[in-house]
Amino acid sequence: MAHDVIIAVDEKGEFQLPDAVMARRGWKCGSRLIAELVPGGLVLKDAPPEDESKCGLT
């Protein structure tokens, strides 16, 4: 996506990413992301998969 997309933040501080962004990144409901604060904004990145051993599963 080579152009800026303006999205609104709701009263809960939540926002919805456009379907085109979600599809391009392969994100879906439940995808884990890293929110990185950078000068002038915020960058969303794929989070590493959860380590199942940390969840009590072995």
C-alpha positions as CSV (number, residue, x, y, z in Angstrom):
1,M,0.0,0.0,0.0
2,A,1.8,3.1,-1.2
3,H,-0.6,5.7,0.1
4,D,-1.6,6.9,3.5
5,V,-4.9,5.7,5.0
6,I,-6.6,7.7,7.7
7,I,-8.4,5.7,10.3
8,A,-10.4,6.9,13.4
9,V,-9.8,6.0,17.0
10,D,-13.0,5.3,18.9
11,E,-13.9,6.3,22.5
12,K,-12.2,3.1,23.8
13,G,-9.0,3.9,22.1
14,E,-9.5,1.2,19.5
15,F,-9.2,1.4,15.7
16,Q,-9.9,-1.0,12.8
17,L,-7.3,-1.6,10.1
18,P,-8.7,-1.6,6.6
19,D,-9.3,-5.0,5.0
20,A,-6.7,-4.3,2.3
21,V,-4.0,-3.8,5.0
22,M,-5.1,-6.9,6.9
23,A,-5.1,-9.0,3.7
24,R,-1.7,-7.7,2.5
25,R,0.0,-8.5,5.8
26,G,-1.9,-11.8,6.3
27,W,-3.4,-10.6,9.6
28,K,-6.7,-11.9,10.8
29,C,-8.8,-11.6,13.9
30,G,-6.6,-12.7,16.8
31,S,-3.3,-12.0,15.0
32,R,-0.6,-10.8,17.5
33,L,1.2,-7.5,16.6
34,I,4.0,-5.4,18.1
35,A,3.2,-1.7,18.3
36,E,6.4,0.2,18.1
37,L,6.5,3.9,18.9
38,V,8.8,5.7,16.4
39,P,9.5,9.4,15.9
40,G,6.3,10.8,14.3
41,G,4.1,7.8,14.7
42,L,3.5,4.1,15.3
43,V,4.6,1.0,13.5
44,L,2.7,-2.3,13.6
45,K,4.8,-5.5,13.1
46,D,4.1,-9.2,13.2
47,A,4.7,-10.6,16.7
48,P,6.7,-13.8,17.1
49,P,4.5,-16.9,17.7
50,E,3.7,-17.5,21.4
51,D,5.9,-20.0,23.1
52,E,3.3,-22.7,24.1
53,S,5.5,-23.8,27.0
54,K,5.0,-20.4,28.6
55,C,1.2,-21.0,28.5
56,G,1.4,-24.1,30.7
57,L,1.2,-26.4,27.7
58,T,4.0,-28.9,27.2
